[in-house]
Structures are given as structure tokens and as C-alpha cells.
Amino acid sequence: VKLFAIDPEGQKREVVGLAGQTLLRALINSGLIDPDSHRLEEIDACSAECEVNIAQEWLEKLPPRTYDEEYVLVRNSRGRILNKHSRLGCQVVLTPQLQGMVVAVPEAKPWDIP
């Protein structure tokens, strides 16, 4: 599944992942997310670095956020208004229907940098 990621510097980068793989894994394999920022591909291990922003036209092709995903996003928001485009990369599973998807990888938050 080929998709495009906008890195924190605003550069559009091509990312290739496998169907059935999480978006997080594809972004880690492409060097866009630090693998140490997310120990497991489970929602319990999420940090704010797992959060990505999905372009509007692709949001509708994804299943809605689960209660657990919503909880982690709100917890990681640190009081800011939660963006409707925010998803956890570990909860987005790549499918052939997501070919060409555009996601933005936000800049790491100061409290998440080791």
C-alpha cells in the first residue's frame, strides 16, 4: 500500500506498507517515527508520537475511532482541542483501499522527547 506522509518539516514523502500492517509500522519503517517512541503495537503503549493527522477525504475510508483510541487521544491532547483528523497510527490498519492516503506526522511534543 503506497501512501504519502507530510513530515514535520512539510516535506511530502512516499511511504510503502503492507496490507494488514499498521500505519505506525509503515511510518517507523520509513524513518518518520522513532521506533523507541512506541514499544508495542498495542493501544496501551501509545504516546503522543503515535498520533497522526489523516487528510479529510481518507478519514471517511477508515473505521471510526474506538473508545480506547478516543481515550488515548484525549489523554495525550494535554488540554488542547482534539483535532478531528487525529488518529493513532497503531490503530490504522493498511488496506488496498487506502492506496494514495495522505497523512501528516506532527512534530514531537517536548514532553515526549526522551
Backbone atoms as SQL, in Angstrom:
CREATE TABLE atoms (id INTEGER PRIMARY KEY, chain TEXT, resi INTEGER, resn TEXT, atom TEXT, x REAL, y REAL, z REAL);
INSERT INTO atoms VALUES
  (1, 'A', 1, 'VAL', 'N', 0.863, -1.171, 0.000),
  (2, 'A', 1, 'VAL', 'CA', 0.000, 0.000, 0.000),
  (3, 'A', 1, 'VAL', 'C', 0.904, 1.227, 0.000),
  (4, 'A', 2, 'LYS', 'N', 0.826, 2.013, -1.071),
  (5, 'A', 2, 'LYS', 'CA', 1.653, 3.219, -1.155),
  (6, 'A', 2, 'LYS', 'C', 0.825, 4.401, -0.660),
  (7, 'A', 3, 'LEU', 'N', 1.413, 5.168, 0.268),
  (8, 'A', 3, 'LEU', 'CA', 0.758, 6.368, 0.762),
  (9, 'A', 3, 'LEU', 'C', 1.779, 7.484, 0.856),
  (10, 'A', 4, 'PHE', 'N', 1.318, 8.647, 1.282),
  (11, 'A', 4, 'PHE', 'CA', 2.194, 9.806, 1.373),
  (12, 'A', 4, 'PHE', 'C', 2.103, 10.396, 2.765),
  (13, 'A', 5, 'ALA', 'N', 3.263, 10.748, 3.302),
  (14, 'A', 5, 'ALA', 'CA', 3.318, 11.345, 4.636),
  (15, 'A', 5, 'ALA', 'C', 3.982, 12.711, 4.535),
  (16, 'A', 6, 'ILE', 'N', 3.376, 13.672, 5.191),
  (17, 'A', 6, 'ILE', 'CA', 3.968, 15.000, 5.301),
  (18, 'A', 6, 'ILE', 'C', 4.762, 15.008, 6.605),
  (19, 'A', 7, 'ASP', 'N', 6.069, 15.182, 6.496),
  (20, 'A', 7, 'ASP', 'CA', 6.901, 15.151, 7.703),
  (21, 'A', 7, 'ASP', 'C', 6.808, 16.489, 8.445),
  (22, 'A', 8, 'PRO', 'N', 7.378, 16.573, 9.652),
  (23, 'A', 8, 'PRO', 'CA', 7.268, 17.817, 10.435),
  (24, 'A', 8, 'PRO', 'C', 7.851, 19.060, 9.744),
  (25, 'A', 9, 'GLU', 'N', 8.736, 18.855, 8.764),
  (26, 'A', 9, 'GLU', 'CA', 9.306, 19.990, 8.023),
  (27, 'A', 9, 'GLU', 'C', 8.439, 20.374, 6.819),
  (28, 'A', 10, 'GLY', 'N', 7.335, 19.652, 6.600),
  (29, 'A', 10, 'GLY', 'CA', 6.436, 19.974, 5.497),
  (30, 'A', 10, 'GLY', 'C', 6.756, 19.264, 4.193),
  (31, 'A', 11, 'GLN', 'N', 7.714, 18.344, 4.219),
  (32, 'A', 11, 'GLN', 'CA', 8.089, 17.618, 3.009),
  (33, 'A', 11, 'GLN', 'C', 7.169, 16.414, 2.813),
  (34, 'A', 12, 'LYS', 'N', 6.713, 16.206, 1.584),
  (35, 'A', 12, 'LYS', 'CA', 5.863, 15.062, 1.257),
  (36, 'A', 12, 'LYS', 'C', 6.764, 13.880, 0.909),
  (37, 'A', 13, 'ARG', 'N', 6.573, 12.777, 1.636),
  (38, 'A', 13, 'ARG', 'CA', 7.409, 11.594, 1.431),
  (39, 'A', 13, 'ARG', 'C', 6.545, 10.388, 1.107),
  (40, 'A', 14, 'GLU', 'N', 7.022, 9.582, 0.200),
  (41, 'A', 14, 'GLU', 'CA', 6.316, 8.351, -0.149),
  (42, 'A', 14, 'GLU', 'C', 6.622, 7.289, 0.905),
  (43, 'A', 15, 'VAL', 'N', 5.583, 6.589, 1.333),
  (44, 'A', 15, 'VAL', 'CA', 5.712, 5.525, 2.326),
  (45, 'A', 15, 'VAL', 'C', 5.034, 4.293, 1.738),
  (46, 'A', 16, 'VAL', 'N', 5.682, 3.158, 1.872),
  (47, 'A', 16, 'VAL', 'CA', 5.096, 1.912, 1.394),
  (48, 'A', 16, 'VAL', 'C', 4.940, 0.967, 2.574),
  (49, 'A', 17, 'GLY', 'N', 3.737, 0.453, 2.738),
  (50, 'A', 17, 'GLY', 'CA', 3.458, -0.515, 3.792),
  (51, 'A', 17, 'GLY', 'C', 2.737, -1.712, 3.204),
  (52, 'A', 18, 'LEU', 'N', 2.585, -2.734, 4.008),
  (53, 'A', 18, 'LEU', 'CA', 1.899, -3.945, 3.575),
  (54, 'A', 18, 'LEU', 'C', 0.451, -3.925, 4.030),
  (55, 'A', 19, 'ALA', 'N', -0.436, -4.462, 3.232),
  (56, 'A', 19, 'ALA', 'CA', -1.832, -4.597, 3.643),
  (57, 'A', 19, 'ALA', 'C', -1.856, -5.459, 4.910),
  (58, 'A', 20, 'GLY', 'N', -2.611, -5.022, 5.901),
  (59, 'A', 20, 'GLY', 'CA', -2.679, -5.717, 7.181),
  (60, 'A', 20, 'GLY', 'C', -1.710, -5.166, 8.215),
  (61, 'A', 21, 'GLN', 'N', -0.758, -4.371, 7.770),
  (62, 'A', 21, 'GLN', 'CA', 0.223, -3.736, 8.653),
  (63, 'A', 21, 'GLN', 'C', -0.373, -2.441, 9.182),
  (64, 'A', 22, 'THR', 'N', 0.078, -2.001, 10.341),
  (65, 'A', 22, 'THR', 'CA', -0.424, -0.727, 10.851),
  (66, 'A', 22, 'THR', 'C', 0.293, 0.430, 10.166),
  (67, 'A', 23, 'LEU', 'N', -0.377, 1.555, 10.143),
  (68, 'A', 23, 'LEU', 'CA', 0.223, 2.781, 9.630),
  (69, 'A', 23, 'LEU', 'C', 1.469, 3.118, 10.433),
  (70, 'A', 24, 'LEU', 'N', 1.415, 2.906, 11.739),
  (71, 'A', 24, 'LEU', 'CA', 2.580, 3.166, 12.597),
  (72, 'A', 24, 'LEU', 'C', 3.792, 2.383, 12.112),
  (73, 'A', 25, 'ARG', 'N', 3.620, 1.092, 11.842),
  (74, 'A', 25, 'ARG', 'CA', 4.738, 0.249, 11.404),
  (75, 'A', 25, 'ARG', 'C', 5.304, 0.777, 10.088),
  (76, 'A', 26, 'ALA', 'N', 4.450, 1.170, 9.153),
  (77, 'A', 26, 'ALA', 'CA', 4.927, 1.700, 7.871),
  (78, 'A', 26, 'ALA', 'C', 5.712, 2.994, 8.078),
  (79, 'A', 27, 'LEU', 'N', 5.232, 3.859, 8.984),
  (80, 'A', 27, 'LEU', 'CA', 5.936, 5.123, 9.249),
  (81, 'A', 27, 'LEU', 'C', 7.262, 4.884, 9.958),
  (82, 'A', 28, 'ILE', 'N', 7.307, 3.915, 10.864),
  (83, 'A', 28, 'ILE', 'CA', 8.568, 3.559, 11.534),
  (84, 'A', 28, 'ILE', 'C', 9.550, 3.014, 10.508),
  (85, 'A', 29, 'ASN', 'N', 9.093, 2.096, 9.649),
  (86, 'A', 29, 'ASN', 'CA', 9.975, 1.505, 8.634),
  (87, 'A', 29, 'ASN', 'C', 10.507, 2.546, 7.658),
  (88, 'A', 30, 'SER', 'N', 9.768, 3.647, 7.475),
  (89, 'A', 30, 'SER', 'CA', 10.202, 4.722, 6.581),
  (90, 'A', 30, 'SER', 'C', 11.061, 5.766, 7.289),
  (91, 'A', 31, 'GLY', 'N', 11.261, 5.602, 8.599),
  (92, 'A', 31, 'GLY', 'CA', 12.097, 6.529, 9.356),
  (93, 'A', 31, 'GLY', 'C', 11.388, 7.809, 9.769),
  (94, 'A', 32, 'LEU', 'N', 10.059, 7.852, 9.657),
  (95, 'A', 32, 'LEU', 'CA', 9.316, 9.065, 10.009),
  (96, 'A', 32, 'LEU', 'C', 8.924, 9.121, 11.485),
  (97, 'A', 33, 'ILE', 'N', 8.885, 7.984, 12.131),
  (98, 'A', 33, 'ILE', 'CA', 8.581, 7.925, 13.561),
  (99, 'A', 33, 'ILE', 'C', 9.663, 7.089, 14.222),
  (100, 'A', 34, 'ASP', 'N', 10.147, 7.563, 15.342),
  (101, 'A', 34, 'ASP', 'CA', 11.181, 6.868, 16.104),
  (102, 'A', 34, 'ASP', 'C', 10.609, 5.570, 16.664),
  (103, 'A', 35, 'PRO', 'N', 11.248, 4.428, 16.374),
  (104, 'A', 35, 'PRO', 'CA', 10.703, 3.159, 16.879),
  (105, 'A', 35, 'PRO', 'C', 10.667, 3.084, 18.401),
  (106, 'A', 36, 'ASP', 'N', 11.522, 3.826, 19.076),
  (107, 'A', 36, 'ASP', 'CA', 11.541, 3.802, 20.544),
  (108, 'A', 36, 'ASP', 'C', 10.378, 4.574, 21.153),
  (109, 'A', 37, 'SER', 'N', 9.645, 5.330, 20.332),
  (110, 'A', 37, 'SER', 'CA', 8.540, 6.120, 20.865),
  (111, 'A', 37, 'SER', 'C', 7.304, 5.273, 21.125),
  (112, 'A', 38, 'HIS', 'N', 7.307, 4.056, 20.641),
  (113, 'A', 38, 'HIS', 'CA', 6.130, 3.197, 20.771),
  (114, 'A', 38, 'HIS', 'C', 6.633, 1.778, 20.954),
  (115, 'A', 39, 'ARG', 'N', 6.581, 1.288, 22.173),
  (116, 'A', 39, 'ARG', 'CA', 7.170, -0.010, 22.485),
  (117, 'A', 39, 'ARG', 'C', 6.434, -1.175, 21.841),
  (118, 'A', 40, 'LEU', 'N', 5.125, -1.112, 21.819),
  (119, 'A', 40, 'LEU', 'CA', 4.310, -2.214, 21.314),
  (120, 'A', 40, 'LEU', 'C', 3.260, -1.656, 20.366),
  (121, 'A', 41, 'GLU', 'N', 2.763, -2.488, 19.490),
  (122, 'A', 41, 'GLU', 'CA', 1.686, -2.034, 18.614),
  (123, 'A', 41, 'GLU', 'C', 0.353, -2.284, 19.299),
  (124, 'A', 42, 'GLU', 'N', 0.273, -1.879, 20.538),
  (125, 'A', 42, 'GLU', 'CA', -0.956, -2.000, 21.304),
  (126, 'A', 42, 'GLU', 'C', -1.315, -0.633, 21.838),
  (127, 'A', 43, 'ILE', 'N', -2.569, -0.375, 21.968),
  (128, 'A', 43, 'ILE', 'CA', -3.047, 0.943, 22.367),
  (129, 'A', 43, 'ILE', 'C', -2.559, 1.328, 23.767),
  (130, 'A', 44, 'ASP', 'N', -2.292, 0.355, 24.634),
  (131, 'A', 44, 'ASP', 'CA', -1.838, 0.654, 25.994),
  (132, 'A', 44, 'ASP', 'C', -0.459, 1.300, 26.020),
  (133, 'A', 45, 'ALA', 'N', 0.316, 1.143, 24.948),
  (134, 'A', 45, 'ALA', 'CA', 1.679, 1.670, 24.919),
  (135, 'A', 45, 'ALA', 'C', 1.778, 2.977, 24.146),
  (136, 'A', 46, 'CYS', 'N', 0.647, 3.571, 23.807),
  (137, 'A', 46, 'CYS', 'CA', 0.654, 4.762, 22.960),
  (138, 'A', 46, 'CYS', 'C', 1.269, 5.973, 23.644),
  (139, 'A', 47, 'SER', 'N', 1.983, 6.720, 22.840),
  (140, 'A', 47, 'SER', 'CA', 2.466, 8.036, 23.250),
  (141, 'A', 47, 'SER', 'C', 1.909, 9.021, 22.225),
  (142, 'A', 48, 'ALA', 'N', 2.103, 10.280, 22.467),
  (143, 'A', 48, 'ALA', 'CA', 1.610, 11.288, 21.531),
  (144, 'A', 48, 'ALA', 'C', 2.314, 11.182, 20.178),
  (145, 'A', 49, 'GLU', 'N', 3.497, 10.563, 20.128),
  (146, 'A', 49, 'GLU', 'CA', 4.196, 10.422, 18.855),
  (147, 'A', 49, 'GLU', 'C', 3.496, 9.462, 17.914),
  (148, 'A', 50, 'CYS', 'N', 2.593, 8.659, 18.427),
  (149, 'A', 50, 'CYS', 'CA', 1.837, 7.724, 17.595),
  (150, 'A', 50, 'CYS', 'C', 0.704, 8.450, 16.861),
  (151, 'A', 51, 'GLU', 'N', 0.403, 9.654, 17.298),
  (152, 'A', 51, 'GLU', 'CA', -0.704, 10.410, 16.711),
  (153, 'A', 51, 'GLU', 'C', -0.307, 10.955, 15.345),
  (154, 'A', 52, 'VAL', 'N', -1.192, 10.763, 14.371),
  (155, 'A', 52, 'VAL', 'CA', -1.006, 11.309, 13.029),
  (156, 'A', 52, 'VAL', 'C', -2.294, 12.033, 12.645),
  (157, 'A', 53, 'ASN', 'N', -2.210, 12.850, 11.626),
  (158, 'A', 53, 'ASN', 'CA', -3.390, 13.545, 11.110),
  (159, 'A', 53, 'ASN', 'C', -3.684, 13.013, 9.720),
  (160, 'A', 54, 'ILE', 'N', -4.920, 12.571, 9.532),
  (161, 'A', 54, 'ILE', 'CA', -5.343, 11.971, 8.273),
  (162, 'A', 54, 'ILE', 'C', -6.103, 13.015, 7.457),
  (163, 'A', 55, 'ALA', 'N', -5.775, 13.115, 6.172),
  (164, 'A', 55, 'ALA', 'CA', -6.478, 14.051, 5.289),
  (165, 'A', 55, 'ALA', 'C', -7.966, 13.705, 5.249),
  (166, 'A', 56, 'GLN', 'N', -8.807, 14.720, 5.164),
  (167, 'A', 56, 'GLN', 'CA', -10.264, 14.579, 5.254),
  (168, 'A', 56, 'GLN', 'C', -10.836, 13.491, 4.353),
  (169, 'A', 57, 'GLU', 'N', -10.427, 13.469, 3.098),
  (170, 'A', 57, 'GLU', 'CA', -11.033, 12.504, 2.176),
  (171, 'A', 57, 'GLU', 'C', -10.709, 11.057, 2.527),
  (172, 'A', 58, 'TRP', 'N', -9.683, 10.844, 3.351),
  (173, 'A', 58, 'TRP', 'CA', -9.308, 9.486, 3.752),
  (174, 'A', 58, 'TRP', 'C', -9.943, 9.091, 5.077),
  (175, 'A', 59, 'LEU', 'N', -10.315, 10.068, 5.882),
  (176, 'A', 59, 'LEU', 'CA', -10.958, 9.762, 7.165),
  (177, 'A', 59, 'LEU', 'C', -12.205, 8.913, 6.965),
  (178, 'A', 60, 'GLU', 'N', -12.959, 9.218, 5.928),
  (179, 'A', 60, 'GLU', 'CA', -14.212, 8.524, 5.663),
  (180, 'A', 60, 'GLU', 'C', -13.998, 7.071, 5.243),
  (181, 'A', 61, 'LYS', 'N', -12.765, 6.720, 4.847),
  (182, 'A', 61, 'LYS', 'CA', -12.464, 5.348, 4.434),
  (183, 'A', 61, 'LYS', 'C', -11.955, 4.505, 5.597),
  (184, 'A', 62, 'LEU', 'N', -11.793, 5.136, 6.750),
  (185, 'A', 62, 'LEU', 'CA', -11.313, 4.432, 7.939),
  (186, 'A', 62, 'LEU', 'C', -12.479, 4.121, 8.862),
  (187, 'A', 63, 'PRO', 'N', -12.372, 3.041, 9.629),
  (188, 'A', 63, 'PRO', 'CA', -13.401, 2.820, 10.648),
  (189, 'A', 63, 'PRO', 'C', -13.321, 3.943, 11.679),
  (190, 'A', 64, 'PRO', 'N', -14.411, 4.264, 12.358),
  (191, 'A', 64, 'PRO', 'CA', -14.362, 5.319, 13.365),
  (192, 'A', 64, 'PRO', 'C', -13.428, 4.948, 14.513),
  (193, 'A', 65, 'ARG', 'N', -12.996, 5.962, 15.239),
  (194, 'A', 65, 'ARG', 'CA', -12.146, 5.722, 16.412),
  (195, 'A', 65, 'ARG', 'C', -12.897, 4.838, 17.409),
  (196, 'A', 66, 'THR', 'N', -12.168, 3.936, 18.030),
  (197, 'A', 66, 'THR', 'CA', -12.756, 3.139, 19.106),
  (198, 'A', 66, 'THR', 'C', -12.764, 3.986, 20.374),
  (199, 'A', 67, 'TYR', 'N', -13.472, 3.518, 21.371),
  (200, 'A', 67, 'TYR', 'CA', -13.482, 4.213, 22.659),
  (201, 'A', 67, 'TYR', 'C', -12.064, 4.336, 23.200),
  (202, 'A', 68, 'ASP', 'N', -11.277, 3.258, 23.123),
  (203, 'A', 68, 'ASP', 'CA', -9.908, 3.275, 23.639),
  (204, 'A', 68, 'ASP', 'C', -9.032, 4.267, 22.879),
  (205, 'A', 69, 'GLU', 'N', -9.177, 4.319, 21.556),
  (206, 'A', 69, 'GLU', 'CA', -8.387, 5.261, 20.767),
  (207, 'A', 69, 'GLU', 'C', -8.760, 6.693, 21.140),
  (208, 'A', 70, 'GLU', 'N', -10.039, 6.957, 21.264),
  (209, 'A', 70, 'GLU', 'CA', -10.513, 8.292, 21.654),
  (210, 'A', 70, 'GLU', 'C', -9.940, 8.676, 23.021),
  (211, 'A', 71, 'TYR', 'N', -9.951, 7.734, 23.954),
  (212, 'A', 71, 'TYR', 'CA', -9.436, 7.979, 25.299),
  (213, 'A', 71, 'TYR', 'C', -7.956, 8.361, 25.258),
  (214, 'A', 72, 'VAL', 'N', -7.159, 7.593, 24.506),
  (215, 'A', 72, 'VAL', 'CA', -5.717, 7.874, 24.420),
  (216, 'A', 72, 'VAL', 'C', -5.475, 9.223, 23.748),
  (217, 'A', 73, 'LEU', 'N', -6.205, 9.534, 22.695),
  (218, 'A', 73, 'LEU', 'CA', -6.039, 10.824, 22.018),
  (219, 'A', 73, 'LEU', 'C', -6.369, 11.987, 22.960),
  (220, 'A', 74, 'VAL', 'N', -7.448, 11.864, 23.708),
  (221, 'A', 74, 'VAL', 'CA', -7.825, 12.926, 24.647),
  (222, 'A', 74, 'VAL', 'C', -6.772, 13.042, 25.745),
  (223, 'A', 75, 'ARG', 'N', -6.318, 11.905, 26.258),
  (224, 'A', 75, 'ARG', 'CA', -5.285, 11.910, 27.309),
  (225, 'A', 75, 'ARG', 'C', -4.007, 12.597, 26.816),
  (226, 'A', 76, 'ASN', 'N', -3.627, 12.313, 25.565),
  (227, 'A', 76, 'ASN', 'CA', -2.393, 12.876, 25.015),
  (228, 'A', 76, 'ASN', 'C', -2.553, 14.317, 24.546),
  (229, 'A', 77, 'SER', 'N', -3.783, 14.813, 24.477),
  (230, 'A', 77, 'SER', 'CA', -4.003, 16.162, 23.952),
  (231, 'A', 77, 'SER', 'C', -3.536, 17.246, 24.915),
  (232, 'A', 78, 'ARG', 'N', -3.361, 16.894, 26.182),
  (233, 'A', 78, 'ARG', 'CA', -2.867, 17.842, 27.187),
  (234, 'A', 78, 'ARG', 'C', -3.675, 19.129, 27.218),
  (235, 'A', 79, 'GLY', 'N', -4.996, 18.993, 27.129),
  (236, 'A', 79, 'GLY', 'CA', -5.857, 20.158, 27.277),
  (237, 'A', 79, 'GLY', 'C', -6.166, 20.904, 25.993),
  (238, 'A', 80, 'ARG', 'N', -5.478, 20.591, 24.902),
  (239, 'A', 80, 'ARG', 'CA', -5.804, 21.270, 23.642),
  (240, 'A', 80, 'ARG', 'C', -7.048, 20.627, 23.044),
  (241, 'A', 81, 'ILE', 'N', -7.698, 21.321, 22.155),
  (242, 'A', 81, 'ILE', 'CA', -8.879, 20.769, 21.493),
  (243, 'A', 81, 'ILE', 'C', -8.431, 19.664, 20.550),
  (244, 'A', 82, 'LEU', 'N', -9.080, 18.530, 20.654),
  (245, 'A', 82, 'LEU', 'CA', -8.708, 17.386, 19.838),
  (246, 'A', 82, 'LEU', 'C', -9.105, 17.623, 18.381),
  (247, 'A', 83, 'ASN', 'N', -8.164, 17.414, 17.499),
  (248, 'A', 83, 'ASN', 'CA', -8.345, 17.583, 16.068),
  (249, 'A', 83, 'ASN', 'C', -9.137, 16.401, 15.513),
  (250, 'A', 84, 'LYS', 'N', -10.161, 16.649, 14.714),
  (251, 'A', 84, 'LYS', 'CA', -10.969, 15.550, 14.170),
  (252, 'A', 84, 'LYS', 'C', -10.168, 14.680, 13.200),
  (253, 'A', 85, 'HIS', 'N', -9.032, 15.167, 12.732),
  (254, 'A', 85, 'HIS', 'CA', -8.182, 14.411, 11.819),
  (255, 'A', 85, 'HIS', 'C', -7.202, 13.505, 12.552),
  (256, 'A', 86, 'SER', 'N', -7.133, 13.630, 13.872),
  (257, 'A', 86, 'SER', 'CA', -6.175, 12.859, 14.666),
  (258, 'A', 86, 'SER', 'C', -6.575, 11.400, 14.775),
  (259, 'A', 87, 'ARG', 'N', -5.609, 10.551, 14.515),
  (260, 'A', 87, 'ARG', 'CA', -5.769, 9.111, 14.716),
  (261, 'A', 87, 'ARG', 'C', -4.464, 8.584, 15.291),
  (262, 'A', 88, 'LEU', 'N', -4.522, 7.427, 15.904),
  (263, 'A', 88, 'LEU', 'CA', -3.325, 6.757, 16.388),
  (264, 'A', 88, 'LEU', 'C', -2.835, 5.833, 15.280),
  (265, 'A', 89, 'GLY', 'N', -1.576, 6.004, 14.908),
  (266, 'A', 89, 'GLY', 'CA', -1.021, 5.196, 13.828),
  (267, 'A', 89, 'GLY', 'C', -1.087, 3.699, 14.095),
  (268, 'A', 90, 'CYS', 'N', -1.050, 3.309, 15.380),
  (269, 'A', 90, 'CYS', 'CA', -1.106, 1.888, 15.714),
  (270, 'A', 90, 'CYS', 'C', -2.506, 1.313, 15.561),
  (271, 'A', 91, 'GLN', 'N', -3.508, 2.172, 15.375),
  (272, 'A', 91, 'GLN', 'CA', -4.887, 1.714, 15.254),
  (273, 'A', 91, 'GLN', 'C', -5.406, 1.767, 13.820),
  (274, 'A', 92, 'VAL', 'N', -4.600, 2.304, 12.904),
  (275, 'A', 92, 'VAL', 'CA', -4.995, 2.374, 11.493),
  (276, 'A', 92, 'VAL', 'C', -4.316, 1.217, 10.763),
  (277, 'A', 93, 'VAL', 'N', -5.116, 0.280, 10.280),
  (278, 'A', 93, 'VAL', 'CA', -4.601, -0.880, 9.561),
  (279, 'A', 93, 'VAL', 'C', -4.680, -0.597, 8.066),
  (280, 'A', 94, 'LEU', 'N', -3.549, -0.788, 7.393),
  (281, 'A', 94, 'LEU', 'CA', -3.480, -0.504, 5.963),
  (282, 'A', 94, 'LEU', 'C', -4.264, -1.548, 5.164),
  (283, 'A', 95, 'THR', 'N', -5.007, -1.061, 4.184),
  (284, 'A', 95, 'THR', 'CA', -5.755, -1.912, 3.260),
  (285, 'A', 95, 'THR', 'C', -5.524, -1.375, 1.851),
  (286, 'A', 96, 'PRO', 'N', -5.772, -2.178, 0.833),
  (287, 'A', 96, 'PRO', 'CA', -5.614, -1.682, -0.544),
  (288, 'A', 96, 'PRO', 'C', -6.469, -0.436, -0.822),
  (289, 'A', 97, 'GLN', 'N', -7.592, -0.275, -0.135),
  (290, 'A', 97, 'GLN', 'CA', -8.464, 0.886, -0.336),
  (291, 'A', 97, 'GLN', 'C', -7.798, 2.192, 0.130),
  (292, 'A', 98, 'LEU', 'N', -6.726, 2.072, 0.921),
  (293, 'A', 98, 'LEU', 'CA', -6.035, 3.269, 1.413),
  (294, 'A', 98, 'LEU', 'C', -4.856, 3.670, 0.532),
  (295, 'A', 99, 'GLN', 'N', -4.719, 3.022, -0.616),
  (296, 'A', 99, 'GLN', 'CA', -3.663, 3.371, -1.571),
  (297, 'A', 99, 'GLN', 'C', -3.755, 4.862, -1.896),
  (298, 'A', 100, 'GLY', 'N', -2.658, 5.604, -1.713),
  (299, 'A', 100, 'GLY', 'CA', -2.627, 7.031, -2.007),
  (300, 'A', 100, 'GLY', 'C', -2.990, 7.924, -0.830),
  (301, 'A', 101, 'MET', 'N', -3.320, 7.339, 0.322),
  (302, 'A', 101, 'MET', 'CA', -3.709, 8.124, 1.502),
  (303, 'A', 101, 'MET', 'C', -2.621, 9.139, 1.866),
  (304, 'A', 102, 'VAL', 'N', -3.052, 10.283, 2.365),
  (305, 'A', 102, 'VAL', 'CA', -2.130, 11.329, 2.797),
  (306, 'A', 102, 'VAL', 'C', -2.289, 11.515, 4.303),
  (307, 'A', 103, 'VAL', 'N', -1.163, 11.439, 5.019),
  (308, 'A', 103, 'VAL', 'CA', -1.157, 11.635, 6.472),
  (309, 'A', 103, 'VAL', 'C', -0.075, 12.647, 6.818),
  (310, 'A', 104, 'ALA', 'N', -0.274, 13.343, 7.909),
  (311, 'A', 104, 'ALA', 'CA', 0.744, 14.279, 8.399),
  (312, 'A', 104, 'ALA', 'C', 1.282, 13.737, 9.711),
  (313, 'A', 105, 'VAL', 'N', 2.593, 13.745, 9.823),
  (314, 'A', 105, 'VAL', 'CA', 3.259, 13.316, 11.056),
  (315, 'A', 105, 'VAL', 'C', 3.617, 14.585, 11.818),
  (316, 'A', 106, 'PRO', 'N', 2.939, 14.833, 12.940),
  (317, 'A', 106, 'PRO', 'CA', 3.218, 16.076, 13.668),
  (318, 'A', 106, 'PRO', 'C', 4.589, 16.073, 14.322),
  (319, 'A', 107, 'GLU', 'N', 5.038, 17.264, 14.625),
  (320, 'A', 107, 'GLU', 'CA', 6.296, 17.426, 15.333),
  (321, 'A', 107, 'GLU', 'C', 6.163, 16.816, 16.722),
  (322, 'A', 108, 'ALA', 'N', 7.238, 16.182, 17.199),
  (323, 'A', 108, 'ALA', 'CA', 7.224, 15.584, 18.540),
  (324, 'A', 108, 'ALA', 'C', 6.974, 16.668, 19.591),
  (325, 'A', 109, 'LYS', 'N', 6.167, 16.332, 20.573),
  (326, 'A', 109, 'LYS', 'CA', 5.884, 17.259, 21.663),
  (327, 'A', 109, 'LYS', 'C', 7.068, 17.259, 22.638),
  (328, 'A', 110, 'PRO', 'N', 7.391, 18.384, 23.249),
  (329, 'A', 110, 'PRO', 'CA', 8.547, 18.449, 24.163),
  (330, 'A', 110, 'PRO', 'C', 8.497, 17.403, 25.276),
  (331, 'A', 111, 'TRP', 'N', 7.286, 17.094, 25.751),
  (332, 'A', 111, 'TRP', 'CA', 7.183, 16.131, 26.861),
  (333, 'A', 111, 'TRP', 'C', 7.325, 14.691, 26.403),
  (334, 'A', 112, 'ASP', 'N', 7.380, 14.453, 25.087),
  (335, 'A', 112, 'ASP', 'CA', 7.560, 13.094, 24.572),
  (336, 'A', 112, 'ASP', 'C', 8.968, 12.819, 24.095),
  (337, 'A', 113, 'ILE', 'N', 9.821, 13.820, 24.096),
  (338, 'A', 113, 'ILE', 'CA', 11.194, 13.624, 23.638),
  (339, 'A', 113, 'ILE', 'C', 12.021, 13.104, 24.803),
  (340, 'A', 114, 'PRO', 'N', 12.674, 11.919, 24.635),
  (341, 'A', 114, 'PRO', 'CA', 13.453, 11.349, 25.744),
  (342, 'A', 114, 'PRO', 'C', 14.655, 12.188, 26.117);
